[in-house]
C-alpha cells in the first residue's frame, strides 16, 4: 500500500446517547471515549448535535469538560445546524470552548431552516423564525463574529459603567475562524464551501446528482467541485466519514450484535430516499476486508481526512473496541501514523 492512500488525519464521530433514566451516563461515557481515543493516538473526535432527541444539543458545553480530560485530540462538531442557533451566542460558546481546549475546536456547521413543525418552531424559536434568513450568509455571519469582526462602536468610558464593553464578541479565540467546516452533501454546497474557504465535511449520507448512484463517485465529484471553487486549493481540506464495524477480536456477543446491526441497516443503502438521498453501506468485516473496501472508494481517495462513524446503538465497550481496531490495525494498514499515542 502506498502512502498516497493514507489519511492526513484519522478520527471518529460520536452521537452522545442520552438515557432519560440515567442522563449523565452518556456524558460520562463520552468523556471516557475521548480520553481513550487520545490515548490511542487518534487525531480528532466529533460530536453530533441533536435537538428534541435523546442526544446532545450543546456540544460546546461538553467540550469544556473534554478539555479538562484530554490535552491533544481535536474536538469537532458534526454538525451544528446553525438554523437552530443564534450565531452571536454560538460564537461566544465556541470561543469559550476553544480557549479552554487550547485551540482544539473544529467547528462543523450546516445551515437550513428549523425542521420541526410550525407549531413546535413557534415554541422553540418564537414566531420570528419565520422571517429569518437560513441561507449561507448565516454561516458567514457566524465566521465573522468568531473572527472578531467589529459589532459596534464603543464609546469612551465616562466612569459610569461600560468599562467592560467591547466592540467584538468575547471571548475571542484567535485561529478558530480558520477551523470552520461546512457539513454538506451536494455540489451546490460543495461549491459554496470552497468559495468561502471553509473545510468540506461529508458524512455517510449524501445527495445523488446527474444520475450517479455510486456513493464514492458522488462524493468525489463534490470534493472536486469544492477544490475547484476554493481560492487556495492547496489549502483546501475535505473529510469523508463511513461506518466501520470491524469483527476481529470480538466476543461472540459482539460479533452477533455487529452482524445483526449491519444486516438491519443494509437495505436502506440499496435505494434512493426521496428524490436524491443516498446512504453509504456500512463496512463490516476483518481488517483486510475493510481496508480493501476503503481504498477502493473514490470519495476516500479524493479526501484528506477520514472519520469513523460510531453506531449510536452500541455501548462504551463496543465503541472502544471499534476505535482500538481502527487505531491499531485499520489506520496503520492505510498508512496512517498515530498522533501523540502513548
C-alpha positions as CSV (number, residue, x, y, z in Angstrom):
1,X,0.0,0.0,0.0
2,X,1.4,3.4,-1.0
3,X,1.4,6.5,1.2
4,X,-1.0,8.2,-1.2
5,X,-3.8,6.1,0.4
6,X,-3.0,7.4,3.9
7,X,-5.4,9.9,5.5
8,X,-3.7,13.0,6.8
9,X,-5.8,12.7,10.0
10,X,-8.0,9.9,11.4
11,X,-10.8,10.4,13.8
12,X,-14.3,9.4,14.8
13,X,-17.9,10.8,15.0
14,X,-20.0,10.1,18.1
15,X,-23.6,10.7,18.9
16,X,-23.9,11.1,22.7
17,X,-26.9,8.9,23.6
18,X,-28.9,10.4,26.5
19,X,-30.9,7.9,28.5
20,X,-33.8,9.7,30.2
21,X,-33.4,7.3,33.2
22,X,-29.7,8.0,33.5
23,X,-28.8,11.1,31.5
24,X,-25.3,11.5,33.0
25,X,-24.1,8.2,31.7
26,X,-23.9,9.2,28.1
27,X,-21.9,12.3,29.1
28,X,-19.5,10.3,31.3
29,X,-19.1,7.6,28.6
30,X,-18.2,10.3,26.0
31,X,-15.5,11.8,28.3
32,X,-14.0,8.3,28.7
33,X,-14.3,7.6,25.0
34,X,-12.4,10.8,24.1
35,X,-9.7,10.0,26.8
36,X,-9.3,6.5,25.3
37,X,-9.2,7.8,21.7
38,X,-6.5,10.3,22.6
39,X,-4.5,7.5,24.3
40,X,-4.7,5.5,21.1
41,X,-3.3,8.5,19.1
42,X,-6.5,9.3,17.1
43,X,-6.4,12.9,15.8
44,X,-10.0,14.0,16.4
45,X,-13.4,13.2,17.8
46,X,-16.5,14.8,16.5
47,X,-19.9,15.1,18.3
48,X,-23.2,15.1,16.6
49,X,-25.8,17.7,17.5
50,X,-29.4,16.7,18.3
51,X,-32.4,18.7,19.3
52,X,-35.6,17.3,20.7
53,X,-34.0,13.9,20.5
54,X,-32.2,11.7,23.1
55,X,-28.8,13.2,22.2
56,X,-26.6,16.2,22.8
57,X,-27.9,19.6,21.9
58,X,-24.9,21.6,23.1
59,X,-21.5,20.1,22.2
60,X,-19.7,23.3,23.1
61,X,-20.7,22.8,26.7
62,X,-19.3,19.2,26.7
63,X,-16.1,20.5,25.1
64,X,-15.5,22.4,28.3
65,X,-15.4,19.1,30.2
66,X,-13.5,17.3,27.5
67,X,-10.8,20.0,27.6
68,X,-10.2,19.0,31.2
69,X,-9.8,15.3,30.5
70,X,-7.7,15.5,27.2
71,X,-4.8,17.5,26.0
72,X,-4.3,16.9,22.3
73,X,-7.2,15.4,20.4
74,X,-9.3,17.7,18.2
75,X,-12.8,18.5,19.4
76,X,-15.2,18.6,16.4
77,X,-18.9,19.2,15.8
78,X,-20.6,17.1,13.1
79,X,-22.5,19.2,12.7
80,X,-24.2,22.1,14.5
81,X,-27.3,23.2,12.5
82,X,-26.9,26.9,12.7
83,X,-30.6,27.4,11.7
84,X,-31.3,26.3,15.3
85,X,-28.8,28.7,16.8
86,X,-28.3,32.4,17.3
87,X,-24.9,33.0,15.6
88,X,-23.9,35.6,18.1
89,X,-24.4,33.3,21.1
90,X,-22.9,30.3,19.2
91,X,-19.7,32.4,18.5
92,X,-19.4,33.1,22.3
93,X,-19.8,29.4,23.2
94,X,-17.4,28.1,20.6
95,X,-14.8,30.8,21.5
96,X,-15.0,29.8,25.2
97,X,-14.6,26.1,24.3
98,X,-11.7,26.8,22.0
99,X,-9.8,28.8,24.7
100,X,-10.5,26.1,27.3
101,X,-9.1,23.4,25.0
102,X,-6.1,25.5,23.8
103,X,-7.3,25.8,20.3
104,X,-8.6,22.3,19.6
105,X,-12.2,23.1,18.5
106,X,-13.2,22.1,14.9
107,X,-16.4,23.9,14.3
108,X,-18.5,21.8,11.9
109,X,-21.7,23.6,10.9
110,X,-24.6,23.5,8.4
111,X,-27.5,25.8,7.7
112,X,-31.1,25.2,6.9
113,X,-34.5,26.2,8.3
114,X,-35.6,24.6,11.6
115,X,-37.0,21.2,10.7
116,X,-39.8,20.9,13.3
117,X,-43.5,21.6,12.6
118,X,-44.6,25.2,12.6
119,X,-46.2,24.8,16.0
120,X,-43.0,23.4,17.5
121,X,-40.9,26.0,15.8
122,X,-43.1,28.7,17.4
123,X,-42.5,27.2,20.8
124,X,-38.7,26.8,20.3
125,X,-37.8,29.9,18.4
126,X,-40.9,32.3,18.8
127,X,-42.6,33.5,15.7
128,X,-39.5,35.3,14.5
129,X,-38.1,32.2,12.9
130,X,-40.5,32.6,10.0
131,X,-38.7,35.7,8.8
132,X,-35.1,34.6,9.4
133,X,-32.6,34.1,6.5
134,X,-31.4,30.5,6.5
135,X,-29.0,30.8,3.6
136,X,-25.2,30.5,3.6
137,X,-25.0,34.1,4.8
138,X,-25.8,32.9,8.3
139,X,-22.6,30.8,8.3
140,X,-20.6,33.8,7.0
141,X,-22.1,35.9,9.9
142,X,-21.0,33.3,12.4
143,X,-17.5,33.2,10.9
144,X,-17.2,37.0,11.1
145,X,-18.3,37.0,14.7
146,X,-15.8,34.2,15.6
147,X,-13.1,36.1,13.7
148,X,-13.6,39.2,15.9
149,X,-15.3,41.5,13.4
150,X,-16.5,44.7,15.0
151,X,-20.1,44.6,16.0
152,X,-20.5,48.1,17.4
153,X,-18.7,51.3,18.3
154,X,-17.7,51.5,22.0
155,X,-18.0,55.0,23.5
156,X,-15.1,56.2,25.7
157,X,-15.5,55.2,29.3
158,X,-17.0,58.0,31.3
159,X,-16.7,56.5,34.8
160,X,-20.3,55.1,34.9
161,X,-20.5,51.5,33.8
162,X,-19.3,50.5,30.4
163,X,-15.7,49.9,31.3
164,X,-16.0,46.2,30.3
165,X,-17.7,46.9,27.0
166,X,-16.2,45.5,23.8
167,X,-16.6,46.1,20.1
168,X,-16.5,42.4,19.3
169,X,-17.7,39.0,20.5
170,X,-15.9,37.8,23.6
171,X,-14.1,35.7,24.5
172,X,-12.2,35.8,21.2
173,X,-10.1,32.8,20.3
174,X,-7.5,33.6,17.6
175,X,-7.4,30.9,14.9
176,X,-10.9,29.5,15.4
177,X,-12.3,31.2,12.4
178,X,-9.8,29.1,10.3
179,X,-11.2,25.9,11.8
180,X,-14.7,26.1,10.5
181,X,-16.0,23.2,8.4
182,X,-19.2,23.1,6.4
183,X,-21.1,19.9,6.5
184,X,-22.9,19.2,3.3
185,X,-23.8,16.6,0.7
186,X,-24.5,18.4,-2.6
187,X,-22.5,20.0,-5.4
188,X,-24.1,23.4,-4.6
189,X,-22.9,23.3,-1.0
190,X,-19.5,22.0,-2.0
191,X,-19.0,24.9,-4.4
192,X,-20.1,27.4,-1.8
193,X,-17.9,25.9,0.9
194,X,-14.9,26.1,-1.5
195,X,-15.6,29.7,-2.4
196,X,-15.9,30.6,1.3
197,X,-12.6,28.9,2.0
198,X,-14.1,26.6,4.6
199,X,-13.3,22.9,5.2
200,X,-15.6,20.4,3.5
201,X,-17.1,17.8,5.8
202,X,-19.1,14.8,4.4
203,X,-20.9,12.0,6.2
204,X,-22.3,8.7,5.0
205,X,-25.4,10.4,3.7
206,X,-25.3,12.4,0.5
207,X,-27.4,13.6,-2.5
208,X,-27.1,11.9,-5.8
209,X,-26.8,14.2,-8.8
210,X,-26.7,13.6,-12.6
211,X,-28.0,10.1,-12.1
212,X,-24.8,8.9,-10.3
213,X,-25.6,6.2,-7.7
214,X,-22.1,5.1,-6.7
215,X,-21.6,6.8,-3.3
216,X,-17.9,7.2,-3.6
217,X,-18.2,8.8,-7.1
218,X,-20.8,11.2,-5.8
219,X,-18.5,12.4,-3.0
220,X,-15.5,12.6,-5.3
221,X,-17.5,14.9,-7.6
222,X,-18.3,17.1,-4.6
223,X,-14.7,17.2,-3.5
224,X,-13.5,18.1,-7.0
225,X,-16.1,20.9,-7.1
226,X,-15.1,22.1,-3.7
227,X,-11.4,22.3,-4.6
228,X,-12.1,23.9,-7.9
229,X,-14.0,26.7,-6.2
230,X,-11.6,27.2,-3.4
231,X,-9.5,30.4,-3.6
232,X,-6.4,28.4,-2.5
233,X,-6.9,24.8,-3.5
234,X,-3.6,23.8,-2.0
235,X,-5.0,24.8,1.4
236,X,-8.4,23.1,0.9
237,X,-9.3,20.3,3.2
238,X,-12.0,17.6,2.7
239,X,-13.2,14.9,5.1
240,X,-15.2,11.8,4.4
241,X,-16.9,9.6,7.0
242,X,-18.0,5.9,7.0
243,X,-19.5,3.5,9.5
244,X,-16.8,0.8,10.2
245,X,-17.8,-2.4,12.1
246,X,-14.6,-4.5,12.5
247,X,-15.2,-8.1,13.5
248,X,-11.7,-9.0,14.6
249,X,-11.0,-9.6,18.4
250,X,-14.7,-9.5,19.2
251,X,-16.6,-11.6,21.8
252,X,-19.3,-13.9,20.4
253,X,-21.9,-11.5,21.7
254,X,-20.3,-8.5,20.0
255,X,-19.9,-10.3,16.7
256,X,-23.6,-11.2,16.8
257,X,-24.5,-7.6,17.6
258,X,-22.3,-6.2,14.8
259,X,-23.6,-8.6,12.2
260,X,-27.3,-8.0,13.1
261,X,-26.7,-4.3,13.2
262,X,-25.3,-4.1,9.7
263,X,-27.8,-6.5,8.3
264,X,-30.6,-4.3,9.6
265,X,-29.1,-1.2,8.1
266,X,-28.1,-2.5,4.7
267,X,-31.5,-2.3,2.9
268,X,-31.5,1.4,3.3
269,X,-28.3,1.7,1.4
270,X,-29.7,-0.1,-1.6
271,X,-32.2,2.6,-2.7
272,X,-32.6,6.3,-3.2
273,X,-34.6,8.0,-0.5
274,X,-37.0,10.7,-1.6
275,X,-35.7,12.2,-4.8
276,X,-31.9,12.3,-4.2
277,X,-30.7,11.0,-0.8
278,X,-28.3,8.0,-0.8
279,X,-26.6,6.3,2.0
280,X,-23.1,4.6,2.0
281,X,-23.0,0.9,3.1
282,X,-21.5,0.1,6.5
283,X,-18.2,-1.7,6.3
284,X,-18.3,-4.9,8.2
285,X,-15.6,-7.5,8.4
286,X,-11.9,-8.2,9.2
287,X,-9.2,-5.6,8.9
288,X,-8.1,-6.6,5.4
289,X,-11.7,-6.6,4.1
290,X,-12.4,-3.2,5.4
291,X,-9.1,-1.7,4.2
292,X,-9.7,-3.2,0.7
293,X,-13.1,-1.5,0.5
294,X,-11.9,1.8,1.8
295,X,-9.0,2.2,-0.7
296,X,-11.4,1.3,-3.5
297,X,-13.7,4.2,-2.5
298,X,-13.2,7.2,-4.9
299,X,-14.5,9.5,-2.2
300,X,-11.9,8.4,0.3
301,X,-9.1,8.6,-2.2
302,X,-10.1,12.2,-3.1
303,X,-10.4,13.3,0.6
304,X,-7.7,14.4,3.0
305,X,-9.0,13.1,6.3
306,X,-11.2,10.1,7.4
307,X,-13.7,9.8,10.2
308,X,-15.2,6.6,11.6
309,X,-18.9,7.0,12.5
310,X,-19.7,5.0,15.6
311,X,-23.1,3.3,15.7
312,X,-25.1,5.1,18.4
313,X,-27.0,1.9,19.3
314,X,-23.8,0.3,20.7
315,X,-22.3,0.8,24.1
316,X,-18.9,2.0,25.5
317,X,-17.2,-1.4,25.3
318,X,-18.2,-1.7,21.6
319,X,-17.1,1.9,20.8
320,X,-13.8,1.3,22.4
321,X,-13.3,-2.0,20.5
322,X,-14.0,-0.2,17.2
323,X,-11.6,2.6,17.9
324,X,-8.9,0.2,19.1
325,X,-9.2,-1.7,15.8
326,X,-9.2,1.5,13.8
327,X,-6.1,3.0,15.6
328,X,-4.0,-0.2,15.9
329,X,-4.9,-2.1,12.7
330,X,-7.1,-0.3,10.1
331,X,-5.4,3.1,10.3
332,X,-1.8,1.7,10.1
333,X,-2.9,-0.5,7.2
334,X,-4.0,2.6,5.4
335,X,-0.6,4.2,6.1
336,X,-1.8,6.5,8.9
337,X,0.5,7.1,11.9
338,X,-0.9,7.7,15.4
339,X,-0.5,11.3,16.6
340,X,1.0,11.5,20.1
341,X,0.0,8.0,21.1
342,X,1.2,6.9,24.5
